[in-house]
């Protein structure tokens, strides 16, 4: 019983031995740059998460690689160039406008044009159909006569 109590107290005391969390980088300025840059980069595994928010192993490796590049004195553009050379424009949340990405950047405008055209065509057809369905005065008189003849029966 005393062994169990001693073991339980020992397990409960373990958190007291924990130290303060250390920053990932020795240099807080580089860590801040890394965090800003990683927000604009896509995790290659998660794809819908930024590199800063991803917990995938590859994302951790990429953050470590970026940190090493920054420690070597490379600026943000050089780090981004290294990543795009290695992984392509997919790693960027905002890929550059170039022939390969024209469809990516132009698709929203294209869809708006297609939607606007479809809307215009539908409205024109609806107006034409309404114009065809107007009742002439002769038809009104004939309908009135039919109603009177039915009522008289």
VOTIZA-401236 format. One record per residue: residue number from 0; residue in one letter; x, y negated, z of N, C-alpha, C, CB in turn. Coordinates in steps of 0.02 Angstrom, whole numbers, plus 50000, padded with zeros to 5 digits. Atoms other than C-alpha are relative to their C-alpha. Glycine has a CB too. Layout:
! residues N
+-----+--------+-------+-------+-------+-------+-------+-------+-------+-------+-------+-------+-------+-------+
: num : residu :  n_px :  n_py :  n_pz : ca_px : ca_py : ca_pz :  c_px :  c_py :  c_pz : cb_px : cb_py : cb_pz :
+-----+--------+-------+-------+-------+-------+-------+-------+-------+-------+-------+-------+-------+-------+
: NUM :      a :     X :     Y :     Z :     X :     Y :     Z :     X :     Y :     Z :     X :     Y :     Z :
...
+-----+--------+-------+-------+-------+-------+-------+-------+-------+-------+-------+-------+-------+-------+
! end
This chain:
! residues 153
+-----+--------+-------+-------+-------+-------+-------+-------+-------+-------+-------+-------+-------+-------+
: num : residu :  n_px :  n_py :  n_pz : ca_px : ca_py : ca_pz :  c_px :  c_py :  c_pz : cb_px : cb_py : cb_pz :
+-----+--------+-------+-------+-------+-------+-------+-------+-------+-------+-------+-------+-------+-------+
:   0 :      x : 50041 : 50060 : 50000 : 50000 : 50000 : 50000 : 50044 : 49937 : 50000 : 49953 : 50000 : 50061 :
:   1 :      x : 49957 : 50059 : 49999 : 50140 : 49878 : 50040 : 50038 : 49992 : 49935 : 50050 : 50005 : 50059 :
:   2 :      x : 49967 : 50004 : 50065 : 50228 : 49922 : 49877 : 49953 : 49968 : 49949 : 50023 : 50070 : 49976 :
:   3 :      x : 50050 : 50027 : 50047 : 50069 : 49883 : 49780 : 49991 : 49926 : 50012 : 49933 : 50037 : 50006 :
:   4 :      x : 50008 : 50071 : 49983 : 50048 : 49718 : 49871 : 50061 : 49960 : 49979 : 49987 : 49992 : 50076 :
:   5 :      x : 49938 : 50034 : 50020 : 50231 : 49672 : 49842 : 50003 : 49993 : 49923 : 50062 : 50038 : 50026 :
:   6 :      x : 50001 : 50002 : 50073 : 50214 : 49716 : 49657 : 49950 : 49948 : 49975 : 49983 : 50069 : 49972 :
:   7 :      x : 50051 : 50048 : 50019 : 50054 : 49613 : 49642 : 50024 : 49929 : 50012 : 49935 : 50013 : 50038 :
:   8 :      x : 49974 : 50067 : 49985 : 50135 : 49463 : 49726 : 50057 : 49982 : 49953 : 50024 : 49996 : 50073 :
:   9 :      x : 49945 : 50013 : 50048 : 50288 : 49481 : 49614 : 49973 : 49981 : 49931 : 50044 : 50061 : 49994 :
:  10 :      x : 50030 : 50016 : 50065 : 50179 : 49482 : 49457 : 49969 : 49931 : 50001 : 49948 : 50053 : 49981 :
:  11 :      x : 50032 : 50065 : 49995 : 50084 : 49330 : 49518 : 50052 : 49944 : 50003 : 49955 : 49997 : 50061 :
:  12 :      x : 49948 : 50051 : 49994 : 50249 : 49237 : 49550 : 50037 : 49988 : 49934 : 50049 : 50020 : 50053 :
:  13 :      x : 49963 : 50007 : 50063 : 50314 : 49260 : 49371 : 49988 : 49932 : 49967 : 49981 : 50055 : 49953 :
:  14 :      x : 50009 : 50066 : 50032 : 50231 : 49101 : 49302 : 50039 : 49944 : 50034 : 49926 : 49982 : 49999 :
:  15 :      x : 49962 : 50051 : 49965 : 50323 : 49000 : 49435 : 50072 : 49996 : 49974 : 49999 : 50013 : 50075 :
:  16 :      x : 49931 : 49999 : 50025 : 50488 : 49051 : 49354 : 50005 : 49970 : 49930 : 50025 : 50071 : 49999 :
:  17 :      x : 50000 : 50026 : 50069 : 50436 : 48983 : 49183 : 50027 : 49929 : 50000 : 49930 : 50003 : 49969 :
:  18 :      x : 49972 : 50068 : 50007 : 50531 : 48829 : 49127 : 49955 : 49957 : 49957 : 50071 : 50002 : 49971 :
:  19 :      x : 50038 : 50045 : 50043 : 50470 : 48680 : 49031 : 50010 : 50019 : 49927 : 50021 : 49927 : 50011 :
:  20 :      x : 49996 : 49985 : 50071 : 50434 : 48701 : 48847 : 50051 : 49952 : 49968 : 49931 : 49995 : 49966 :
:  21 :      x : 49950 : 50040 : 50035 : 50580 : 48641 : 48741 : 49974 : 49984 : 49930 : 50068 : 50036 : 49998 :
:  22 :      x : 50018 : 50014 : 50070 : 50554 : 48554 : 48575 : 50036 : 50049 : 49954 : 50016 : 49927 : 49981 :
:  23 :      x : 49970 : 49954 : 50048 : 50591 : 48661 : 48422 : 50067 : 49975 : 49975 : 49954 : 50011 : 49942 :
:  24 :      x : 49937 : 50028 : 50025 : 50728 : 48545 : 48365 : 50033 : 49961 : 50056 : 49989 : 49955 : 49939 :
:  25 :      x : 49963 : 50037 : 49950 : 50863 : 48468 : 48469 : 49990 : 49925 : 49990 : 50075 : 50017 : 49997 :
:  26 :      x : 50009 : 50070 : 50018 : 50829 : 48304 : 48379 : 49926 : 49985 : 49991 : 50039 : 49983 : 49936 :
:  27 :      x : 50072 : 50015 : 50006 : 50652 : 48235 : 48409 : 49982 : 49963 : 49935 : 49978 : 49959 : 50060 :
:  28 :      x : 50013 : 50036 : 50062 : 50668 : 48123 : 48255 : 49992 : 50050 : 49942 : 50057 : 49951 : 49985 :
:  29 :      x : 50006 : 49949 : 50053 : 50696 : 48274 : 48142 : 49936 : 50040 : 50009 : 50062 : 50047 : 50001 :
:  30 :      x : 50063 : 49963 : 49988 : 50552 : 48366 : 48226 : 49940 : 49959 : 49977 : 49994 : 50016 : 50075 :
:  31 :      x : 50055 : 50043 : 50023 : 50438 : 48217 : 48191 : 49997 : 49999 : 49924 : 50007 : 49928 : 50028 :
:  32 :      x : 49998 : 49998 : 50073 : 50495 : 48212 : 48009 : 49974 : 50067 : 49974 : 50071 : 49988 : 49974 :
:  33 :      x : 50022 : 49933 : 50020 : 50467 : 48399 : 47995 : 49925 : 50005 : 50005 : 50034 : 50054 : 50044 :
:  34 :      x : 50073 : 49997 : 49991 : 50290 : 48384 : 48063 : 49963 : 49959 : 49948 : 49980 : 49976 : 50070 :
:  35 :      x : 50032 : 50042 : 50051 : 50247 : 48241 : 47944 : 50003 : 50035 : 49931 : 50033 : 49930 : 49996 :
:  36 :      x : 49990 : 49967 : 50064 : 50318 : 48335 : 47795 : 49959 : 50064 : 49995 : 50074 : 50015 : 49988 :
:  37 :      x : 50035 : 49936 : 50001 : 50239 : 48501 : 47843 : 49924 : 49991 : 49993 : 50015 : 50040 : 50064 :
:  38 :      x : 50072 : 50014 : 50009 : 50065 : 48420 : 47844 : 49982 : 49995 : 49926 : 49980 : 49935 : 50037 :
:  39 :      x : 50013 : 50009 : 50072 : 50083 : 48385 : 47657 : 50018 : 50062 : 49959 : 50039 : 49941 : 49974 :
:  40 :      x : 49981 : 49939 : 50034 : 50142 : 48561 : 47615 : 49951 : 50055 : 50015 : 50072 : 50021 : 50019 :
:  41 :      x : 50048 : 49945 : 49993 : 50033 : 48714 : 47588 : 50036 : 50063 : 50023 : 49963 : 50013 : 49933 :
:  42 :      x : 49975 : 49934 : 49980 : 50062 : 48879 : 47676 : 49989 : 50047 : 49942 : 49965 : 50026 : 50066 :
:  43 :      x : 50006 : 49956 : 50058 : 50098 : 49004 : 47539 : 49961 : 50064 : 50016 : 50069 : 50019 : 49976 :
:  44 :      x : 50038 : 49941 : 49980 : 50014 : 49144 : 47638 : 49927 : 49982 : 50011 : 50031 : 50032 : 50063 :
:  45 :      x : 50069 : 50019 : 49982 : 49860 : 49055 : 47707 : 49965 : 49962 : 49944 : 50001 : 49957 : 50064 :
:  46 :      x : 50022 : 50038 : 50058 : 49838 : 48939 : 47556 : 49951 : 49943 : 50017 : 49967 : 50046 : 49951 :
:  47 :      x : 50045 : 50054 : 49982 : 49703 : 48835 : 47640 : 50021 : 49965 : 50064 : 49929 : 50027 : 50008 :
:  48 :      x : 49973 : 50030 : 49939 : 49811 : 48784 : 47787 : 50064 : 49963 : 49983 : 50011 : 50052 : 50055 :
:  49 :      x : 49936 : 50034 : 50010 : 49952 : 48661 : 47797 : 50055 : 50042 : 50032 : 49999 : 49929 : 50031 :
:  50 :      x : 49942 : 49964 : 49974 : 50125 : 48724 : 47835 : 50008 : 49985 : 50075 : 50064 : 49980 : 49962 :
:  51 :      x : 49995 : 50019 : 49930 : 50116 : 48631 : 48001 : 49951 : 50040 : 50043 : 49987 : 49926 : 50009 :
:  52 :      x : 50051 : 49966 : 49959 : 49958 : 48721 : 48059 : 50001 : 50076 : 49995 : 49933 : 49976 : 49980 :
:  53 :      x : 50001 : 49928 : 50011 : 49997 : 48896 : 47997 : 50045 : 50036 : 50050 : 50022 : 50016 : 49929 :
:  54 :      x : 49961 : 49959 : 49954 : 50059 : 49032 : 48113 : 50027 : 50062 : 49964 : 49958 : 50021 : 50060 :
:  55 :      x : 49974 : 49943 : 50039 : 50110 : 49153 : 47973 : 50076 : 50002 : 50006 : 49978 : 49995 : 49926 :
:  56 :      x : 49927 : 49993 : 49996 : 50287 : 49221 : 47977 : 50036 : 49960 : 49947 : 50019 : 50074 : 49995 :
:  57 :      x : 49969 : 50038 : 50053 : 50328 : 49145 : 47809 : 49999 : 49925 : 50015 : 49965 : 50014 : 49933 :
:  58 :      x : 50005 : 50070 : 49983 : 50268 : 48975 : 47870 : 50053 : 49981 : 50052 : 49929 : 49982 : 50026 :
:  59 :      x : 49948 : 50013 : 49950 : 50383 : 48987 : 48020 : 50069 : 50000 : 49968 : 49998 : 50052 : 50056 :
:  60 :      x : 49936 : 49999 : 50036 : 50527 : 49034 : 47905 : 50010 : 49936 : 49959 : 50003 : 50061 : 49953 :
:  61 :      x : 49995 : 50061 : 50039 : 50489 : 48886 : 47792 : 50013 : 49939 : 50044 : 49937 : 49989 : 49959 :
:  62 :      x : 49987 : 50056 : 49954 : 50482 : 48766 : 47939 : 50072 : 50001 : 50024 : 49952 : 50003 : 50060 :
:  63 :      x : 49930 : 49994 : 49979 : 50650 : 48833 : 47999 : 50046 : 49978 : 49943 : 50016 : 50073 : 50022 :
:  64 :      x : 49960 : 50019 : 50058 : 50721 : 48811 : 47823 : 49999 : 49924 : 49990 : 49975 : 50036 : 49936 :
:  65 :      x : 50006 : 50073 : 50006 : 50655 : 48632 : 47814 : 50041 : 49966 : 50054 : 49925 : 49978 : 50004 :
:  66 :      x : 49961 : 50029 : 49943 : 50730 : 48595 : 47986 : 50075 : 50003 : 49985 : 49984 : 50039 : 50066 :
:  67 :      x : 49929 : 49993 : 50016 : 50900 : 48662 : 47928 : 50019 : 49950 : 49945 : 50015 : 50072 : 49977 :
:  68 :      x : 49985 : 50047 : 50054 : 50892 : 48557 : 47769 : 50004 : 49928 : 50027 : 49946 : 50004 : 49945 :
:  69 :      x : 49999 : 50067 : 49971 : 50852 : 48402 : 47871 : 50063 : 49990 : 50042 : 49937 : 49988 : 50042 :
:  70 :      x : 49939 : 50004 : 49960 : 50996 : 48439 : 47989 : 50062 : 49992 : 49956 : 50007 : 50062 : 50045 :
:  71 :      x : 49944 : 50008 : 50047 : 51110 : 48447 : 47836 : 50001 : 49929 : 49971 : 49994 : 50051 : 49944 :
:  72 :      x : 50001 : 50070 : 50022 : 51060 : 48266 : 47801 : 49958 : 49988 : 49938 : 50069 : 49978 : 49986 :
:  73 :      x : 50042 : 50010 : 50059 : 50937 : 48292 : 47658 : 49939 : 49959 : 50019 : 49979 : 50068 : 49970 :
:  74 :      x : 50060 : 50040 : 49987 : 50795 : 48168 : 47642 : 49938 : 50041 : 49981 : 50002 : 49933 : 49960 :
:  75 :      x : 50062 : 49964 : 50012 : 50612 : 48216 : 47623 : 49992 : 50020 : 49927 : 49940 : 49958 : 50021 :
:  76 :      x : 50007 : 49985 : 50072 : 50614 : 48207 : 47432 : 50045 : 50058 : 49980 : 50017 : 49938 : 49958 :
:  77 :      x : 49955 : 49945 : 50017 : 50764 : 48323 : 47423 : 49973 : 50067 : 50027 : 50070 : 49987 : 50029 :
:  78 :      x : 50029 : 49939 : 49971 : 50678 : 48448 : 47539 : 49941 : 50023 : 49958 : 49977 : 49987 : 50074 :
:  79 :      x : 50058 : 49982 : 50042 : 50518 : 48442 : 47434 : 50024 : 50027 : 49933 : 49954 : 49938 : 49989 :
:  80 :      x : 49973 : 49975 : 50064 : 50621 : 48464 : 47275 : 50026 : 50071 : 50008 : 50056 : 49954 : 49975 :
:  81 :      x : 49975 : 49932 : 49987 : 50706 : 48617 : 47352 : 49941 : 50050 : 50003 : 50040 : 50002 : 50067 :
:  82 :      x : 50058 : 49954 : 49993 : 50536 : 48694 : 47398 : 49964 : 50010 : 49934 : 49952 : 49973 : 50053 :
:  83 :      x : 50035 : 49991 : 50063 : 50456 : 48659 : 47229 : 50043 : 50038 : 49949 : 49981 : 49932 : 49971 :
:  84 :      x : 49957 : 49959 : 50044 : 50608 : 48729 : 47138 : 49994 : 50074 : 50018 : 50074 : 49977 : 50006 :
:  85 :      x : 50002 : 49930 : 49977 : 50593 : 48886 : 47242 : 49931 : 50031 : 49993 : 50023 : 50004 : 50071 :
:  86 :      x : 50067 : 49972 : 49997 : 50403 : 48907 : 47255 : 49951 : 49970 : 49949 : 49972 : 49990 : 50069 :
:  87 :      x : 50044 : 50032 : 50049 : 50330 : 48794 : 47119 : 49957 : 49946 : 50032 : 49956 : 50053 : 49968 :
:  88 :      x : 50043 : 50055 : 49977 : 50204 : 48653 : 47133 : 49945 : 50024 : 50047 : 49970 : 49964 : 49941 :
:  89 :      x : 50054 : 49974 : 49958 : 50084 : 48768 : 47226 : 50012 : 49983 : 50073 : 49994 : 50076 : 49991 :
:  90 :      x : 49985 : 50015 : 49930 : 50173 : 48726 : 47388 : 49977 : 49930 : 50019 : 50076 : 50008 : 50013 :
:  91 :      x : 50021 : 50069 : 49987 : 50115 : 48545 : 47371 : 49924 : 49996 : 50003 : 50027 : 49952 : 49946 :
:  92 :      x : 50072 : 50012 : 49998 : 49941 : 48491 : 47424 : 49979 : 49953 : 49944 : 49979 : 49972 : 50068 :
:  93 :      x : 50014 : 50047 : 50054 : 49951 : 48350 : 47296 : 50052 : 50011 : 49945 : 50001 : 49926 : 50026 :
:  94 :      x : 49951 : 49987 : 50053 : 50039 : 48421 : 47143 : 50005 : 49940 : 49953 : 49981 : 50064 : 49961 :
:  95 :      x : 49993 : 50057 : 50045 : 50109 : 48295 : 47019 : 49958 : 50009 : 49937 : 50075 : 49991 : 49980 :
:  96 :      x : 50038 : 49998 : 50062 : 50013 : 48250 : 46862 : 50049 : 50013 : 49943 : 49959 : 49933 : 49988 :
:  97 :      x : 49958 : 49981 : 50057 : 50098 : 48339 : 46717 : 49959 : 50049 : 49958 : 50068 : 50032 : 50024 :
:  98 :      x : 50041 : 49959 : 50045 : 50039 : 48447 : 46570 : 49972 : 50063 : 50032 : 50040 : 50018 : 49940 :
:  99 :      x : 50024 : 49938 : 49969 : 50024 : 48602 : 46678 : 49941 : 49987 : 50047 : 50057 : 50034 : 50039 :
: 100 :      x : 50052 : 50015 : 49951 : 49910 : 48514 : 46803 : 49945 : 49953 : 49974 : 50032 : 49969 : 50061 :
: 101 :      x : 50052 : 50044 : 50027 : 49803 : 48409 : 46684 : 49930 : 50026 : 50015 : 50009 : 49992 : 49925 :
: 102 :      x : 50066 : 49972 : 49987 : 49656 : 48527 : 46704 : 49982 : 49992 : 50074 : 49997 : 50074 : 49980 :
: 103 :      x : 50012 : 50007 : 49928 : 49674 : 48523 : 46894 : 49977 : 49929 : 50017 : 50063 : 50017 : 50039 :
: 104 :      x : 50017 : 50069 : 49985 : 49668 : 48333 : 46898 : 49940 : 49976 : 49960 : 50060 : 49954 : 49986 :
: 105 :      x : 50054 : 50023 : 50043 : 49543 : 48314 : 46755 : 49934 : 50036 : 50011 : 50019 : 50006 : 49930 :
: 106 :      x : 50060 : 49961 : 49991 : 49418 : 48447 : 46808 : 49943 : 49962 : 50035 : 50016 : 50062 : 50040 :
: 107 :      x : 50056 : 50037 : 49969 : 49319 : 48334 : 46927 : 49966 : 49951 : 49952 : 50025 : 49963 : 50061 :
: 108 :      x : 50029 : 50047 : 50049 : 49296 : 48203 : 46791 : 49961 : 50038 : 49947 : 50056 : 49957 : 49967 :
: 109 :      x : 50033 : 49958 : 50050 : 49252 : 48338 : 46665 : 49932 : 50025 : 50025 : 50045 : 50059 : 49981 :
: 110 :      x : 50063 : 49975 : 49971 : 49120 : 48412 : 46781 : 49949 : 49943 : 50009 : 50013 : 50034 : 50067 :
: 111 :      x : 50046 : 50057 : 49994 : 49047 : 48238 : 46813 : 49970 : 49982 : 49932 : 50036 : 49939 : 50030 :
: 112 :      x : 50026 : 50014 : 50067 : 49033 : 48208 : 46626 : 49950 : 50052 : 49978 : 50058 : 49996 : 49950 :
: 113 :      x : 50047 : 49946 : 50019 : 48950 : 48377 : 46596 : 49935 : 49993 : 50039 : 50032 : 50069 : 50013 :
: 114 :      x : 50060 : 50008 : 49959 : 48830 : 48349 : 46741 : 49960 : 49939 : 49980 : 50019 : 49994 : 50074 :
: 115 :      x : 50035 : 50061 : 50022 : 48788 : 48171 : 46684 : 49966 : 50010 : 49934 : 50049 : 49942 : 49995 :
: 116 :      x : 50030 : 49985 : 50065 : 48757 : 48231 : 46507 : 49938 : 50044 : 50007 : 50051 : 50033 : 49953 :
: 117 :      x : 50056 : 49955 : 49988 : 48644 : 48372 : 46566 : 49941 : 49962 : 50031 : 50020 : 50059 : 50046 :
: 118 :      x : 50051 : 50040 : 49967 : 48548 : 48250 : 46677 : 49965 : 49955 : 49949 : 50030 : 49958 : 50058 :
: 119 :      x : 50028 : 50044 : 50051 : 48525 : 48129 : 46531 : 49955 : 50039 : 49952 : 50056 : 49965 : 49961 :
: 120 :      x : 50040 : 49959 : 50047 : 48463 : 48267 : 46414 : 49935 : 50021 : 50031 : 50041 : 50062 : 49977 :
: 121 :      x : 50062 : 49978 : 49966 : 48338 : 48332 : 46542 : 49952 : 49942 : 50007 : 50017 : 50029 : 50070 :
: 122 :      x : 50045 : 50058 : 49993 : 48269 : 48157 : 46574 : 49969 : 49981 : 49933 : 50039 : 49940 : 50029 :
: 123 :      x : 50028 : 50016 : 50067 : 48249 : 48123 : 46386 : 49946 : 50050 : 49980 : 50056 : 50000 : 49947 :
: 124 :      x : 50051 : 49949 : 50018 : 48157 : 48287 : 46360 : 49937 : 49991 : 50042 : 50029 : 50071 : 50010 :
: 125 :      x : 50059 : 50009 : 49957 : 48044 : 48253 : 46508 : 49959 : 49940 : 49976 : 50022 : 49990 : 50073 :
: 126 :      x : 50037 : 50058 : 50024 : 48000 : 48080 : 46442 : 49965 : 50014 : 49934 : 50048 : 49940 : 49991 :
: 127 :      x : 50031 : 49982 : 50064 : 47968 : 48150 : 46268 : 49939 : 50044 : 50011 : 50050 : 50035 : 49954 :
: 128 :      x : 50056 : 49955 : 49984 : 47856 : 48285 : 46341 : 49942 : 49961 : 50029 : 50022 : 50055 : 50048 :
: 129 :      x : 50053 : 50041 : 49971 : 47759 : 48156 : 46442 : 49966 : 49957 : 49946 : 50028 : 49955 : 50056 :
: 130 :      x : 50028 : 50041 : 50054 : 47737 : 48048 : 46287 : 49953 : 50041 : 49956 : 50056 : 49969 : 49958 :
: 131 :      x : 50042 : 49956 : 50040 : 47666 : 48197 : 46192 : 49935 : 50017 : 50035 : 50038 : 50064 : 49983 :
: 132 :      x : 50058 : 49978 : 49962 : 47543 : 48235 : 46330 : 49952 : 49944 : 50016 : 50023 : 50032 : 50064 :
: 133 :      x : 50048 : 50054 : 49989 : 47455 : 48067 : 46329 : 49935 : 50017 : 49963 : 50028 : 49931 : 49977 :
: 134 :      x : 50065 : 49984 : 50028 : 47269 : 48082 : 46293 : 49974 : 49940 : 49961 : 49950 : 50021 : 50057 :
: 135 :      x : 50026 : 50054 : 50043 : 47195 : 47980 : 46151 : 49928 : 49984 : 50021 : 50002 : 50020 : 49924 :
: 136 :      x : 50069 : 50018 : 49983 : 47029 : 47887 : 46171 : 49948 : 50047 : 49968 : 49985 : 49928 : 49979 :
: 137 :      x : 50046 : 49954 : 50033 : 46945 : 48005 : 46047 : 49994 : 50065 : 50040 : 50023 : 50016 : 49928 :
: 138 :      x : 50001 : 49938 : 49960 : 46994 : 48155 : 46152 : 49962 : 49990 : 50065 : 50072 : 50024 : 50014 :
: 139 :      x : 50037 : 50015 : 49939 : 46926 : 48069 : 46307 : 49925 : 50001 : 49988 : 50021 : 49931 : 50028 :
: 140 :      x : 50071 : 50001 : 50016 : 46758 : 48039 : 46223 : 49974 : 50071 : 49988 : 49987 : 49956 : 49938 :
: 141 :      x : 50021 : 49932 : 50014 : 46749 : 48218 : 46161 : 49994 : 50041 : 50065 : 50049 : 50034 : 49952 :
: 142 :      x : 50003 : 49965 : 49936 : 46788 : 48283 : 46337 : 49939 : 49977 : 50040 : 50065 : 49987 : 50040 :
: 143 :      x : 50058 : 50026 : 49964 : 46653 : 48171 : 46410 : 49936 : 50031 : 49971 : 49996 : 49923 : 49996 :
: 144 :      x : 50059 : 49970 : 50031 : 46525 : 48238 : 46283 : 49994 : 50073 : 50021 : 50004 : 49995 : 49924 :
: 145 :      x : 50001 : 49930 : 49980 : 46574 : 48418 : 46326 : 49975 : 50006 : 50073 : 50069 : 50032 : 49993 :
: 146 :      x : 50022 : 49998 : 49930 : 46550 : 48382 : 46510 : 49925 : 49985 : 50006 : 50040 : 49951 : 50042 :
: 147 :      x : 50072 : 50016 : 49998 : 46380 : 48303 : 46480 : 49959 : 50058 : 49975 : 49985 : 49937 : 49958 :
: 148 :      x : 50039 : 49943 : 50026 : 46323 : 48450 : 46376 : 50001 : 50058 : 50049 : 50029 : 50024 : 49933 :
: 149 :      x : 49999 : 49947 : 49950 : 46377 : 48570 : 46511 : 49955 : 49984 : 50059 : 50072 : 50012 : 50025 :
: 150 :      x : 50042 : 50020 : 49944 : 46287 : 48471 : 46645 : 49926 : 50006 : 49982 : 50016 : 49929 : 50021 :
: 151 :      x : 50070 : 49997 : 50021 : 46127 : 48468 : 46544 : 49975 : 50072 : 49998 : 49991 : 49967 : 49932 :
: 152 :      x : 50022 : 49930 : 50003 : 46121 : 48657 : 46535 : 49977 : 50022 : 50065 : 50053 : 50045 : 49975 :
+-----+--------+-------+-------+-------+-------+-------+-------+-------+-------+-------+-------+-------+-------+
! end
